[in-house]
Amino acid sequence: MTNTDLLALFIGEVVEEDVSLTLNQISHVCDIPVERIVEIVEEGIVEPYGEDVESWRFQGLCVQRIRFVLRMERDLGVNAAGSALALELLEELEWLRGRVKRLGHE
Amino acid sequence: MEYKDYYKVMGVERDATQAKIKRAYRKLARKYHPDINKEPDAETRFKEVGEAYAVLKDPEKRVAYDQLGSNWQSGQDFQPPPNWDQGFEFRGGDAGQFDAEQFSDFFESLYGHASANGFDGQTHRELHRRGEDTHAKVVINLEDAYKGAMRTITLKHTVLSADGRPQLKERKLNVHIPKGIRQGQHVRLAKQGGAGMGRGEAGDLYLQIEFKAHELYHIEGGDVYLDFPVTPWEAALGTKVKVPTPTGMVEMAIPESSSAGRKLRLKGRGIPGKQPGDFYVVIQIALPPADTESAKAAYRKMKEELAFNPRTHLGV
């Protein structure tokens, strides 16, 4: 299988830009019930476009964030609110680390 | 095979209560969770802790483990004594969150593979499940994001062989890196992830894009920054300079009275895309060395001619 794969060039989609999912689709992709997705939206962890639930559209990046929440819950027993806090702090930490790195290099 | 001291991994005494073991596990799991800890060995540590906990949290497995005695040292060559587990009944089941095939040989020799993945003891039924989504990192150069590129990536993944034992396989893929990709974005290759079970379809493969640190530029989202040294007189009087950008040299005007840290923007010359980033030239003022008599004379002349105090805001 290794050799035949090399003949092909795989062209993917950029999750952050090209992918947009409905509520049902994202619940399928993340393999959790629609209600859990709604709960995660209500926690402000992911923000779909669109006013009402039927017209909600999720960007590809939401899948990563929802999976993070699920891992936190499964591995560390953290609930959705705790995951949201962890996610925000981690993002800030990453930004600060990048900043420290740049300042050190200047 | 090496003996593993699960108590040592968890940092608890051999007579620790179940409650204490749970607390120790929670602490270590938070510390080494690969989502949180970015150290390269975090994932390994996290798995070790998970394996140790899978044994110590289960009173049956723990008692059986204790039967091996406490004279073993971590890393010591180990073979389980014959019939060591006689009289124990493992209900298996909840090694839980961890991929069972990632447990050590030591664990498997004691509890078997089936016991780790939790399928033993259950009535066999046909399972159809979508394959797991898999993740990999791809490091690219800044230039790749400007032009698009092709990368051959090597993925290591475990597959179950005919006799049900996990094996490490390598697989190479040619992947197109789209023009305009940004740091941290993901490229999804549909159905290139883990194989599905039964009639379930394969999962997706997600490639996380990382930029290799560039010696000239640093990158923030779609914007690209270049630290650009100029002489004091260029900064003061203004001038035209040549500036290297990832797409080639451009001519640029340094306006007069530019101070250090001033950012000059070349609109749309950052990483391309629907919303192209900008290119920023960050002015840095370099002082000429006063290493000759004439250079010193020039500095002395500046001292006489310019009434300049950079410390007025310090009150001195």
Boltz contact constraints between the chains, C-beta under 6 A:
constraints:
  - contact:
      token1: [A, 2]
      token2: [B, 171]
      max_distance: 6.0
  - contact:
      token1: [A, 2]
      token2: [B, 172]
      max_distance: 6.0
  - contact:
      token1: [A, 5]
      token2: [B, 173]
      max_distance: 6.0
  - contact:
      token1: [A, 6]
      token2: [B, 172]
      max_distance: 6.0
  - contact:
      token1: [A, 9]
      token2: [B, 174]
      max_distance: 6.0
  - contact:
      token1: [A, 9]
      token2: [B, 176]
      max_distance: 6.0
  - contact:
      token1: [A, 10]
      token2: [B, 173]
      max_distance: 6.0
  - contact:
      token1: [A, 10]
      token2: [B, 175]
      max_distance: 6.0
  - contact:
      token1: [A, 10]
      token2: [B, 189]
      max_distance: 6.0
  - contact:
      token1: [A, 11]
      token2: [B, 176]
      max_distance: 6.0
  - contact:
      token1: [A, 12]
      token2: [B, 187]
      max_distance: 6.0
  - contact:
      token1: [A, 12]
      token2: [B, 188]
      max_distance: 6.0
  - contact:
      token1: [A, 12]
      token2: [B, 189]
      max_distance: 6.0
  - contact:
      token1: [A, 13]
      token2: [B, 188]
      max_distance: 6.0
  - contact:
      token1: [A, 14]
      token2: [B, 178]
      max_distance: 6.0
  - contact:
      token1: [A, 14]
      token2: [B, 185]
      max_distance: 6.0
  - contact:
      token1: [A, 14]
      token2: [B, 187]
      max_distance: 6.0
  - contact:
      token1: [A, 15]
      token2: [B, 186]
      max_distance: 6.0
  - contact:
      token1: [A, 15]
      token2: [B, 188]
      max_distance: 6.0
  - contact:
      token1: [A, 16]
      token2: [B, 185]
      max_distance: 6.0
  - contact:
      token1: [A, 74]
      token2: [B, 97]
      max_distance: 6.0
  - contact:
      token1: [A, 75]
      token2: [B, 29]
      max_distance: 6.0
  - contact:
      token1: [A, 75]
      token2: [B, 33]
      max_distance: 6.0
  - contact:
      token1: [A, 75]
      token2: [B, 97]
      max_distance: 6.0
  - contact:
      token1: [A, 76]
      token2: [B, 29]
      max_distance: 6.0
  - contact:
      token1: [A, 76]
      token2: [B, 30]
      max_distance: 6.0
  - contact:
      token1: [A, 102]
      token2: [B, 218]
      max_distance: 6.0
